[in-house]
Amino acid sequence: MERKLHLLESFTARGSDGRTYKVCGYEHLVRDISLPDAYDRWEPTGLAEYRLEDGRLVEPAGDGALRIARTGVELRPC
């Protein structure tokens, strides 16, 4: 099954390390093969993710913050 990411939003966030980051929110899409003539027809899967503009994964925290995966750096929108 063919998949791609679709940009939903982007925003600036301040990290607990004092740096400023650009965070991008994406939804996962899959190609809709039910319509043979609709080659560019994509449907959302219901999955979403956040990444920094350099591609590093950002994980949501239970308190509304975001954290850069495997670093412990907490992000808050500016």
C-alpha positions in Angstrom: 0.0 0.0 0.0 1.4 3.3 -1.0 1.6 6.0 1.7 2.6 9.7 2.0 2.6 12.5 4.5 0.5 15.6 4.1 1.5 18.8 5.9 -1.4 20.1 8.1 0.2 22.8 10.1 3.5 24.2 11.2 4.4 26.4 14.2 7.3 27.7 16.2 8.1 26.3 19.6 10.5 27.1 22.4 12.6 24.2 23.7 13.5 23.6 27.3 17.1 23.9 26.0 16.4 27.6 25.1 16.4 27.0 21.4 13.6 27.8 18.9 12.3 25.0 16.7 9.9 24.8 13.8 7.4 21.9 14.3 5.4 20.4 11.5 2.2 18.4 11.9 1.4 15.8 9.2 -1.4 13.3 8.5 -0.7 9.9 6.9 -2.4 9.3 3.6 -2.8 6.2 1.5 -3.6 5.9 -2.2 -7.2 5.2 -2.9 -7.1 2.3 -5.4 -10.9 1.8 -5.5 -11.1 4.4 -8.4 -8.9 3.2 -11.2 -8.8 6.5 -13.0 -8.0 8.5 -9.9 -4.2 8.0 -9.7 -3.7 11.0 -7.5 -6.6 10.2 -5.1 -5.3 10.0 -1.5 -7.3 9.3 1.6 -6.4 10.0 5.3 -5.7 7.0 7.5 -6.5 8.7 10.8 -2.9 8.7 11.9 -0.9 11.9 12.4 2.6 12.8 13.6 4.7 15.8 14.4 8.3 16.3 13.2 10.9 19.1 13.4 11.7 20.7 10.1 15.0 18.6 10.1 12.9 15.4 10.2 13.3 14.4 13.9 10.2 12.9 15.5 8.3 14.9 18.1 6.2 13.0 20.6 3.1 14.5 22.4 3.3 14.5 26.2 0.3 14.0 28.4 0.5 17.6 29.8 0.0 19.2 26.4 3.7 19.7 25.7 5.7 18.1 22.9 9.1 16.3 23.3 11.8 15.7 20.8 12.1 11.9 20.6 15.1 10.4 22.4 16.4 13.8 23.7 14.0 14.8 26.5 13.8 18.3 25.2 10.3 19.7 25.9 8.7 22.0 23.4 6.0 24.7 24.0 4.4 26.7 21.2 5.5 30.3 21.1 
